[in-house]
Amino acid sequence: MRIHQRLIIMLLLGLVGAAAGEESPFLVDVALGWGNHYRPMEWTPVNVTIQSRSSEPFSGRLILSGAQDGLNTLNIVHEVVLTPGVPQHVPLVTKLAYNLEQFRVRLEDSDGNVKWRFTYDIYDPSFSATNLTEVEGDEFFIGVIGRQQFGILNLKDALCSNVPGGVGEVIVTNMPILYAPWDWTGYAALDVLMLFDPDWSALNKDQSLAIRQWVTKGGKLLVVLGANPMGQNHPLRAWLPVAFDRPGQIKPDWAYLADLNLDHTDDVEINCYHLSQRTADVSLDNTFLVDNTCVYAAAPMGFGRVAVLGFNPGELGPRQRAVSGVFWLGRLQPLLRPVSNDNTKSGVAETVTTLERSLTLLTDEYKEKDHHYYFETGFDQQAANQVMGHLYTIPELRPLSLGWVILMLGLLAVLLGPVDYFFLKHRDKLPLTWLTMTGWIALFTITAYYGVEALRGGNLQVRAVSMIDASDDASDAWRTTYTGIFAPHSDDYHLDDMEKKGWWSGIAPSEDEIYYHNRNIAIRNIDCLQHDGGNLPFSLPINIWSMQTLIREDSLTRVPLRVDVARRNDNISVTITNLADQPLTRGYVLFD
C-alpha cells in the first residue's frame, strides 16, 4: 500500500515538474497606465502585446480583470485572432481602484478553455515598492507623446520657486507612440496631452481620432511642431485651429523671446512654422508673435482647448533648460484659463498667478499626509454619489419596517419556546429538543429569506439620469448616463441587443476619503466586451438587496433640446424646442 502511495506521489510530482518546465505557448507583455501612472476609478490605458509560439492560428478571447472600486471588479473581454510568430498589439482601457493589489490577464480559446494566465502584483506586500503609482485628484497630470525634451520635467520646480506658500504637484509621463491609446477614454485621466514633435506618420488614424474626440469632450492639447513634418493629409492637420506650411529659418529678436521667459544671451537661428488662422470660424484667443511671425496660438475646440507651438524650444541651445519650467508654464496657461486675444507677451507673474488658480497647490498640511495609504476622491465622484442617491430612492430598497423584524423575532421565540416545549412534552420526547430546535431555525431561515424576497421583489426597474453637454454644433455634444438596475431575483443577468457604442462601466458610491487598510473586496464581476469605440456589458450580477449602477459615456449626433435665447433691451425670451421622442414634464432655465 505504501509503495503504491509513493508511486502516485512521484507521478504527481513528475507531472507538476513537467508542467512547470513546459514552455508557455504565448509571449505576453502588459503595460498599465501612462508611464506606470494612473488615476484611480478613471479610464486608464492598458497595452497588451501577444505573440503565439504555436504553429497553428489561435482564435479566442483576451480577458483583463481588476478591481474598479470597492464593490465592482471590471472584466474586459476582447476577441483576438493570432497568427503564429506575428506579434499583435491590443490597445485597451479599463478602470482600476486605488487600493488595487493584483491585475489578472488570461487567454481563452473559443471553447472557454484557459490557455494562458498571469497575475500581476501591483503592490509589494511589504509596501516598499509599487509597480503602478496612483495620481491624486489634485495633482496635475501631463502625458507626453514624442521626444519629451527641453526640460518638461522642470514644471514642478518652476511652481516650487514661483508660487509662494505651496508646491504644485506636476506629474509628467511619456508614452511611446505605439502605445498611444486608440480610444478617447485612454486620455481621460490626463489634464494635458502634449504631442512633442512626434513621428506623425506613426500616429495612425484611430489614434488621431481618439485625440480629437477627447479634446472636444474637454481635453487640453499642446502640439509642439519641430523637425518631423506633419503630412498634408494627416488626420490632425485639417482639424487644428491653425494652418502652417514648411518651417523657415528665423533669428528671433531676444526682446520677444525674453517675454517667452527664455534666456536672451544666446544668438541662434531656429526652424519655425508660421502659424495662421485656419478658417474664419476658428477664433484664436491667444497668440504670440516673434518678429511678426505667429509662433504660438491657442483656441477652443469643442469643450476643450488646443495650443500649437511653431518651433522646438530645444533648438535654442542648452542654456535655456534652466528656464524651461517657467517657459512651459506660459505655454500651458492659455489651455487652463482662456484669456483675451491681445497678442500680449505673458510675463512670469501673470502666468504663475493664473496657474495658482488653475492648479491645486499643496499646502503644508497636505504635505504631511501619507498618500501611500490614503486617497481623496474628486468632485466627479462626489457628484456621482448624489446621482446614485437619487437612483436608489425606490420603495424596494427602503429598510424593512421594524414591525416585520419584531414579528419575525417574536415568532421565532414562540417556536423555540412554548411550541417546541409542549410539542415534545406531549410526545414525551424532550431530549430531542436539540434536533427540533435546529429544524425550527432552518425553517425560520428559509421562510424569512423567501418572505423578504417576496416583500422586496417588486418589478424589474431600470432608472437612468442623463447629463448632456452641448453647444450649437451637435458634433460637440456629449452624454453621461447613470443607470440603476433593480431585479426581483438575485442572479447574473445577461444583456442582449444593446446599442453597439458607448463606454460602459460599473460605478459605486464611495467615501470622500479612501484608506488603504479599510478597503472593501470587489465582489461584483461586471463582464464587458470591448471593441473599437465601445465597452459593452453583457453580464451583470444583480441581487434584491441593492441596485446595480452603471455609467455610460458617449457622444451624441443630435441634441434632444434646442434653446434659442434672445435679448431686447431688458427683456429676455427663451424658446425651447423638444427634439426628443418623449415629452418634457418639467424643467427650468438657469442664467448665470
Secondary structure, DSSP 8 states (H G I E B T S, - for coil): -HHHHHHHHHHHHHHHHHHHHS--SEEEEEEETBTTEE-TTSEEEEEEEEEE-SSS-EEEEEEEEEE-SSSEEEEEEEEEEE-TT--EEEEEEEE--TT--EEEEEEEETTS-EEEEEEEE-B-TTSS-BSSEE--TTSEEEEEEE---SSGGGHHHHHHHHSTT-EE-EEEEE--GGGS-SSGGGGTT-SEEEEES--GGGS-HHHHHHHHHHHHTT-EEEEE--SS---TT-TTTTTSSEE--S-EEE---HHHHHHTT--------EEE---EESSTT----EEEEETTEEEEEEEEETTEEEEEESB-GGGG-GGGGGGHHHHHHHHHHHHHS----S-----HHHHHHHHHHHS-EE-HHHHTS-TTSEEE--HHHHHHHHHHHHHT-SGGGS---HHHHHHHHHHHHHIIIIIHHHHHHHTT-GGGHHHHHHHHHHHHHHHHHHHHHHHHH---EEEEEEEEE--SSGGGEEEEEEEEEE-SS-EEEE--S--S-EEEEE-----SEEEGGG-----EEEEEEEETTEEEEEEEEE-TTS-EEEEEEEEESS-SEEEEEEEETTEEEEEEEE-SSS----------
